[in-house]
Structure formats: C-alpha cells, structure tokens
Amino acid sequence: MFEDFGFHEFTGSSKLRLPYRLLVPGDLSSGEKYPLVVLFHGSGERGDDNEKQLVNGVERFARPESRAEHPCFVLVPQCPLHLDGQPIMWTGEREKMHLLELAPELAAPLQTALELLFMVQGKYPVDPDRVYVTGISMGGFATWEALIRLPQHFAAAIPVCGGGDVSFADQIKRIPVWAFHGAEDPVVPVKCSRLMIEMLNKAGGNPRYTEYPGVGHNSWDRAYAEPELLSWLFSQKKIVNKIE
C-alpha cells in the first residue's frame, strides 16, 4: 500500500533536512487540480528513516477504495529526532501543552514542513481551496499550530489528541475542525482538546469534537477509522477567514 509513496527530501530556509513521503493521485488528468492532505506524525515516529511516519493514520488515505473515491496528494514529512544534540518536536516546546505558552518563533521542523507544503503546492496540480492538515499527538499540536500560523491557508483540520494556543481561537474559528481525543489520555491531557473546542465555540466557531470514553493516548486508530471522516474532510473548501 505504501509503495506508492515516493521517497523525498527537502531542505528549507533553516537548513534543516526533512525527509518526506508523498502520495500522488493515480491519474493526474490534464488541467485537473487535486486536494492535498498534510499529515504530521507523533513523537514516536521521529527520525531520518523516512518510513516510520507512515505507521499511523496514513493508511486511511492510502487504501485503494479511498484513493478511488477521494484522489488526493498526501504529504507526510518526518520530524528529526535530534537537532544540534537536542530532542526536537514539530513545534518546539508547545507540546508541553499543560503550560499553554505562546511560542514566539516558529520551530524549525514545522517551519520547514510548511515551506515544504508550499513547494509541493507549487510543483504539483494542487487545488489551493482544498488543502487539509491533520496530525497525531505531537502532530496534533502541529495541526493546531499550522492553523494558527496560516489561518488563510487550510480548508479544514483533523487534530488528534493534540492541543493549541487558545488565545488564537478567534483567528481560526471559521476553519472547519473535527478534533478527537481519548478521555483517559495519560500523555496529552484531554483538557487540551476540550479547551480548544470550548474556546472555538465561544468565539463563534462550529467545530466537531469526538471524545472516546475509556480510551487512552491512542485515539488515532478510532479517529481515522470513523466512517464519515473522509467524506467530511473532502467536502470542505477554503473560506476567507477574516480577523474581527
């Protein structure tokens, strides 16, 4: 199934080397543009083998039936395990979300991944109104952060067991979001998703939220198995998100 994902590598403005895999629609019809999904993996899939990042979540998009019904590009970058001898996360320290602190600078891994996203959009026939972002755990934080950093760019988001900076809820309230979390998550407290959803609702947004009772950190298996997930995601188109 994953043999259709090409092996690639990208170096951005920060000089960080980022391995990535890219699934291309089977039939790039002339003149047709396709949706793009960028998926941010969790902390356990960090490294430089350019393979581990396909372990969770990606399979739902790569199934033959999914590709037939929803042909799209699927971009899966791999975050490094170390940079200058220090552990690296997509968004720096923001994964320690119990702190809810604003990261003043965009961390190199996420910055590079977003630059990679722009490169792929410029190289391939991507529909700019149907660019989606999703992620798991560490990648769930990256999903929320990507919305905060580029609120005009994404048509919808699926953050799974992640969290974000609630002070930006008003800026991202119009972006369709379907968030997931396990109620008994011992790694990323469920309050991280609950608070984001609460603040989006207070800001006037209309997010979807699914919380799995009795489920721990691995809420992604159930999230990506949701029958309506792909039909919901690919029905979304970008709208202009004005800051009020």
QUIMOJO-V602074 format. One record per residue. N is the residue number from 0. RES is the residue in three letters. PSI is psi in degrees with one decimal (999 if undefined). OMEGA is omega in degrees with one decimal (* if undefined). BURIAL is b if it has 16 or more other ideal C-beta (glycine too) atoms within 10 Angstrom, else e. Layout:
n=N res=RES psi=PSI omega=OMEGA burial=BURIAL
n=N res=RES psi=PSI omega=OMEGA burial=BURIAL
This chain:
n=0 res=MET psi=-40.6 omega=-176.2 burial=e
n=1 res=PHE psi=-0.6 omega=179.3 burial=e
n=2 res=GLU psi=-16.8 omega=178.8 burial=e
n=3 res=ASP psi=-5.4 omega=176.0 burial=e
n=4 res=PHE psi=116.9 omega=178.9 burial=b
n=5 res=GLY psi=151.1 omega=175.9 burial=e
n=6 res=PHE psi=126.4 omega=-178.6 burial=e
n=7 res=HIS psi=171.6 omega=178.0 burial=e
n=8 res=GLU psi=143.6 omega=-177.3 burial=e
n=9 res=PHE psi=138.6 omega=174.1 burial=b
n=10 res=THR psi=122.8 omega=-177.2 burial=e
n=11 res=GLY psi=-164.7 omega=-175.0 burial=b
n=12 res=SER psi=-23.9 omega=179.0 burial=e
n=13 res=SER psi=-1.2 omega=-178.4 burial=e
n=14 res=LYS psi=11.4 omega=176.4 burial=e
n=15 res=LEU psi=129.9 omega=177.6 burial=b
n=16 res=ARG psi=122.4 omega=-174.9 burial=e
n=17 res=LEU psi=109.9 omega=173.3 burial=b
n=18 res=PRO psi=149.2 omega=175.7 burial=b
n=19 res=TYR psi=156.4 omega=174.9 burial=b
n=20 res=ARG psi=146.5 omega=-177.5 burial=b
n=21 res=LEU psi=123.4 omega=173.3 burial=b
n=22 res=LEU psi=127.7 omega=-178.5 burial=b
n=23 res=VAL psi=139.9 omega=176.8 burial=b
n=24 res=PRO psi=145.4 omega=-174.9 burial=b
n=25 res=GLY psi=-31.4 omega=-177.0 burial=e
n=26 res=ASP psi=97.0 omega=178.7 burial=e
n=27 res=LEU psi=81.8 omega=-178.2 burial=e
n=28 res=SER psi=142.3 omega=-178.2 burial=e
n=29 res=SER psi=125.9 omega=176.0 burial=e
n=30 res=GLY psi=-9.5 omega=-178.8 burial=e
n=31 res=GLU psi=139.9 omega=177.3 burial=e
n=32 res=LYS psi=147.3 omega=-172.7 burial=e
n=33 res=TYR psi=153.7 omega=174.1 burial=b
n=34 res=PRO psi=160.0 omega=175.8 burial=b
n=35 res=LEU psi=132.5 omega=175.2 burial=b
n=36 res=VAL psi=125.1 omega=172.6 burial=b
n=37 res=VAL psi=129.9 omega=-177.3 burial=b
n=38 res=LEU psi=124.4 omega=178.9 burial=b
n=39 res=PHE psi=120.5 omega=-177.0 burial=b
n=40 res=HIS psi=174.9 omega=178.1 burial=b
n=41 res=GLY psi=-179.6 omega=-172.6 burial=b
n=42 res=SER psi=-29.3 omega=-178.1 burial=b
n=43 res=GLY psi=-11.7 omega=-177.7 burial=e
n=44 res=GLU psi=9.9 omega=177.0 burial=b
n=45 res=ARG psi=155.4 omega=177.6 burial=b
n=46 res=GLY psi=-157.6 omega=-179.8 burial=b
n=47 res=ASP psi=17.5 omega=-179.6 burial=e
n=48 res=ASP psi=-15.0 omega=179.4 burial=e
n=49 res=ASN psi=32.7 omega=178.9 burial=b
n=50 res=GLU psi=-41.1 omega=-173.5 burial=e
n=51 res=LYS psi=-26.6 omega=-175.9 burial=b
n=52 res=GLN psi=-7.7 omega=178.9 burial=b
n=53 res=LEU psi=-0.7 omega=-171.7 burial=b
n=54 res=VAL psi=-42.8 omega=-172.7 burial=e
n=55 res=ASN psi=133.0 omega=172.9 burial=b
n=56 res=GLY psi=-37.4 omega=-172.9 burial=b
n=57 res=VAL psi=-33.4 omega=-175.0 burial=b
n=58 res=GLU psi=-34.0 omega=-178.5 burial=e
n=59 res=ARG psi=-35.7 omega=-179.2 burial=b
n=60 res=PHE psi=-21.8 omega=-173.4 burial=b
n=61 res=ALA psi=-8.6 omega=179.1 burial=b
n=62 res=ARG psi=145.1 omega=178.3 burial=e
n=63 res=PRO psi=-41.3 omega=-179.9 burial=e
n=64 res=GLU psi=-33.9 omega=177.0 burial=e
n=65 res=SER psi=-43.1 omega=-179.1 burial=b
n=66 res=ARG psi=-33.2 omega=179.2 burial=b
n=67 res=ALA psi=-41.1 omega=-177.0 burial=e
n=68 res=GLU psi=-33.7 omega=-177.0 burial=e
n=69 res=HIS psi=70.7 omega=178.1 burial=b
n=70 res=PRO psi=131.4 omega=-176.2 burial=b
n=71 res=CYS psi=165.4 omega=168.3 burial=b
n=72 res=PHE psi=139.8 omega=174.9 burial=b
n=73 res=VAL psi=115.3 omega=-176.5 burial=b
n=74 res=LEU psi=122.8 omega=-176.5 burial=b
n=75 res=VAL psi=90.2 omega=177.4 burial=b
n=76 res=PRO psi=160.7 omega=178.1 burial=b
n=77 res=GLN psi=121.5 omega=179.7 burial=b
n=78 res=CYS psi=138.4 omega=178.9 burial=b
n=79 res=PRO psi=155.2 omega=178.4 burial=b
n=80 res=LEU psi=-34.2 omega=178.6 burial=e
n=81 res=HIS psi=148.8 omega=174.0 burial=e
n=82 res=LEU psi=117.4 omega=-175.6 burial=e
n=83 res=ASP psi=38.7 omega=175.4 burial=e
n=84 res=GLY psi=2.3 omega=-177.5 burial=e
n=85 res=GLN psi=142.0 omega=174.8 burial=e
n=86 res=PRO psi=143.6 omega=-175.3 burial=e
n=87 res=ILE psi=138.5 omega=171.4 burial=b
n=88 res=MET psi=164.3 omega=-180.0 burial=b
n=89 res=TRP psi=-43.7 omega=-172.8 burial=b
n=90 res=THR psi=28.6 omega=178.7 burial=b
n=91 res=GLY psi=-117.7 omega=-175.2 burial=b
n=92 res=GLU psi=0.1 omega=-172.0 burial=e
n=93 res=ARG psi=-12.7 omega=176.2 burial=b
n=94 res=GLU psi=-23.7 omega=175.8 burial=b
n=95 res=LYS psi=65.9 omega=-162.9 burial=e
n=96 res=MET psi=-13.2 omega=176.9 burial=b
n=97 res=HIS psi=-21.1 omega=-179.4 burial=e
n=98 res=LEU psi=-30.5 omega=-178.9 burial=e
n=99 res=LEU psi=48.7 omega=-179.3 burial=e
n=100 res=GLU psi=145.7 omega=178.0 burial=e
n=101 res=LEU psi=124.5 omega=174.0 burial=e
n=102 res=ALA psi=115.0 omega=-174.4 burial=e
n=103 res=PRO psi=-27.2 omega=-179.2 burial=e
n=104 res=GLU psi=145.5 omega=178.2 burial=e
n=105 res=LEU psi=124.0 omega=-178.9 burial=b
n=106 res=ALA psi=147.6 omega=-174.7 burial=b
n=107 res=ALA psi=-42.0 omega=-179.3 burial=b
n=108 res=PRO psi=-44.9 omega=-179.8 burial=b
n=109 res=LEU psi=-38.3 omega=176.4 burial=b
n=110 res=GLN psi=-44.9 omega=-179.7 burial=b
n=111 res=THR psi=-40.2 omega=179.4 burial=b
n=112 res=ALA psi=-37.9 omega=178.8 burial=b
n=113 res=LEU psi=-35.9 omega=174.2 burial=b
n=114 res=GLU psi=-38.6 omega=175.5 burial=b
n=115 res=LEU psi=-43.1 omega=177.6 burial=b
n=116 res=LEU psi=-45.7 omega=178.5 burial=b
n=117 res=PHE psi=-39.7 omega=179.5 burial=e
n=118 res=MET psi=-45.8 omega=179.9 burial=e
n=119 res=VAL psi=-40.1 omega=178.9 burial=b
n=120 res=GLN psi=-33.1 omega=179.2 burial=b
n=121 res=GLY psi=-24.3 omega=-175.2 burial=e
n=122 res=LYS psi=-32.4 omega=-173.1 burial=e
n=123 res=TYR psi=163.5 omega=179.6 burial=b
n=124 res=PRO psi=76.8 omega=-179.5 burial=b
n=125 res=VAL psi=135.0 omega=175.3 burial=b
n=126 res=ASP psi=112.3 omega=-176.0 burial=b
n=127 res=PRO psi=-15.7 omega=179.0 burial=e
n=128 res=ASP psi=0.8 omega=-178.2 burial=e
n=129 res=ARG psi=57.2 omega=175.3 burial=b
n=130 res=VAL psi=124.5 omega=-172.6 burial=b
n=131 res=TYR psi=155.9 omega=178.9 burial=b
n=132 res=VAL psi=138.4 omega=176.7 burial=b
n=133 res=THR psi=161.6 omega=-179.6 burial=b
n=134 res=GLY psi=162.5 omega=-172.4 burial=b
n=135 res=ILE psi=125.3 omega=174.1 burial=b
n=136 res=SER psi=-111.3 omega=173.6 burial=b
n=137 res=MET psi=-38.9 omega=176.8 burial=b
n=138 res=GLY psi=-21.9 omega=173.0 burial=b
n=139 res=GLY psi=-38.9 omega=174.2 burial=b
n=140 res=PHE psi=-40.8 omega=178.6 burial=b
n=141 res=ALA psi=-33.6 omega=178.7 burial=b
n=142 res=THR psi=-50.2 omega=177.2 burial=b
n=143 res=TRP psi=-40.5 omega=-178.6 burial=b
n=144 res=GLU psi=-38.4 omega=177.9 burial=b
n=145 res=ALA psi=-39.6 omega=177.1 burial=b
n=146 res=LEU psi=-42.1 omega=-179.2 burial=b
n=147 res=ILE psi=-41.7 omega=-177.2 burial=b
n=148 res=ARG psi=-33.0 omega=-176.9 burial=b
n=149 res=LEU psi=64.7 omega=-175.0 burial=e
n=150 res=PRO psi=-19.0 omega=179.1 burial=b
n=151 res=GLN psi=-2.3 omega=-167.0 burial=e
n=152 res=HIS psi=-32.9 omega=-170.1 burial=b
n=153 res=PHE psi=143.7 omega=179.8 burial=b
n=154 res=ALA psi=-25.8 omega=-179.6 burial=b
n=155 res=ALA psi=165.0 omega=-178.3 burial=b
n=156 res=ALA psi=147.2 omega=175.1 burial=b
n=157 res=ILE psi=87.6 omega=175.5 burial=b
n=158 res=PRO psi=130.1 omega=-178.0 burial=b
n=159 res=VAL psi=123.6 omega=-178.8 burial=b
n=160 res=CYS psi=51.7 omega=177.4 burial=b
n=161 res=GLY psi=-158.0 omega=178.7 burial=b
n=162 res=GLY psi=166.9 omega=-177.4 burial=b
n=163 res=GLY psi=-177.5 omega=179.8 burial=b
n=164 res=ASP psi=108.2 omega=-173.8 burial=b
n=165 res=VAL psi=-19.0 omega=-179.0 burial=b
n=166 res=SER psi=-12.3 omega=179.7 burial=e
n=167 res=PHE psi=11.7 omega=-176.2 burial=b
n=168 res=ALA psi=-39.1 omega=-177.0 burial=b
n=169 res=ASP psi=-34.4 omega=-178.1 burial=b
n=170 res=GLN psi=-24.0 omega=-176.2 burial=b
n=171 res=ILE psi=10.6 omega=-172.1 burial=b
n=172 res=LYS psi=-25.4 omega=-177.1 burial=b
n=173 res=ARG psi=-6.2 omega=179.2 burial=b
n=174 res=ILE psi=123.7 omega=177.4 burial=b
n=175 res=PRO psi=127.6 omega=-178.8 burial=b
n=176 res=VAL psi=135.6 omega=168.6 burial=b
n=177 res=TRP psi=106.8 omega=-176.2 burial=b
n=178 res=ALA psi=152.5 omega=-179.2 burial=b
n=179 res=PHE psi=148.4 omega=176.0 burial=b
n=180 res=HIS psi=150.2 omega=172.0 burial=b
n=181 res=GLY psi=134.1 omega=-175.4 burial=b
n=182 res=ALA psi=-23.1 omega=-177.6 burial=e
n=183 res=GLU psi=30.1 omega=-177.7 burial=e
n=184 res=ASP psi=117.3 omega=179.8 burial=b
n=185 res=PRO psi=-6.1 omega=-175.6 burial=e
n=186 res=VAL psi=-54.6 omega=174.8 burial=e
n=187 res=VAL psi=106.9 omega=-176.4 burial=b
n=188 res=PRO psi=140.5 omega=-177.5 burial=e
n=189 res=VAL psi=-21.3 omega=179.4 burial=b
n=190 res=LYS psi=-22.4 omega=-179.9 burial=e
n=191 res=CYS psi=-43.4 omega=176.4 burial=b
n=192 res=SER psi=-42.7 omega=-178.6 burial=b
n=193 res=ARG psi=-42.9 omega=-177.3 burial=b
n=194 res=LEU psi=-40.3 omega=177.1 burial=b
n=195 res=MET psi=-45.2 omega=-179.9 burial=b
n=196 res=ILE psi=-42.5 omega=178.5 burial=b
n=197 res=GLU psi=-45.2 omega=-177.2 burial=e
n=198 res=MET psi=-33.9 omega=174.7 burial=b
n=199 res=LEU psi=-41.6 omega=177.6 burial=b
n=200 res=ASN psi=-42.4 omega=178.8 burial=e
n=201 res=LYS psi=-31.7 omega=179.9 burial=e
n=202 res=ALA psi=-8.0 omega=-179.9 burial=b
n=203 res=GLY psi=8.9 omega=177.7 burial=e
n=204 res=GLY psi=178.1 omega=-179.4 burial=b
n=205 res=ASN psi=59.8 omega=-176.9 burial=e
n=206 res=PRO psi=155.3 omega=170.0 burial=b
n=207 res=ARG psi=144.8 omega=-179.9 burial=e
n=208 res=TYR psi=127.5 omega=176.7 burial=b
n=209 res=THR psi=120.2 omega=178.6 burial=e
n=210 res=GLU psi=128.9 omega=-176.3 burial=b
n=211 res=TYR psi=111.3 omega=178.9 burial=b
n=212 res=PRO psi=137.8 omega=176.1 burial=e
n=213 res=GLY psi=0.0 omega=-177.5 burial=e
n=214 res=VAL psi=138.4 omega=179.1 burial=b
n=215 res=GLY psi=-136.9 omega=-174.1 burial=e
n=216 res=HIS psi=-35.9 omega=-178.1 burial=b
n=217 res=ASN psi=81.7 omega=172.2 burial=b
n=218 res=SER psi=-6.9 omega=-174.9 burial=b
n=219 res=TRP psi=-32.6 omega=178.8 burial=b
n=220 res=ASP psi=-44.2 omega=179.1 burial=e
n=221 res=ARG psi=-37.8 omega=-178.8 burial=e
n=222 res=ALA psi=-50.2 omega=-176.5 burial=b
n=223 res=TYR psi=-6.0 omega=174.8 burial=b
n=224 res=ALA psi=-2.2 omega=-179.6 burial=e
n=225 res=GLU psi=126.6 omega=-175.6 burial=e
n=226 res=PRO psi=-35.2 omega=-175.3 burial=e
n=227 res=GLU psi=-0.4 omega=-169.1 burial=e
n=228 res=LEU psi=-52.4 omega=-175.4 burial=b
n=229 res=LEU psi=-38.9 omega=178.9 burial=b
n=230 res=SER psi=-38.1 omega=176.6 burial=e
n=231 res=TRP psi=-49.9 omega=-175.3 burial=e
n=232 res=LEU psi=-52.9 omega=-172.5 burial=b
n=233 res=PHE psi=-4.8 omega=174.4 burial=b
n=234 res=SER psi=-9.7 omega=-177.3 burial=e
n=235 res=GLN psi=138.5 omega=173.3 burial=b
n=236 res=LYS psi=148.2 omega=-174.7 burial=e
n=237 res=LYS psi=138.4 omega=171.6 burial=b
n=238 res=ILE psi=160.2 omega=178.8 burial=e
n=239 res=VAL psi=122.7 omega=-178.4 burial=e
n=240 res=ASN psi=98.7 omega=-179.9 burial=b
n=241 res=LYS psi=138.3 omega=176.5 burial=e
n=242 res=ILE psi=122.7 omega=-178.0 burial=e
n=243 res=GLU psi=999 omega=* burial=e
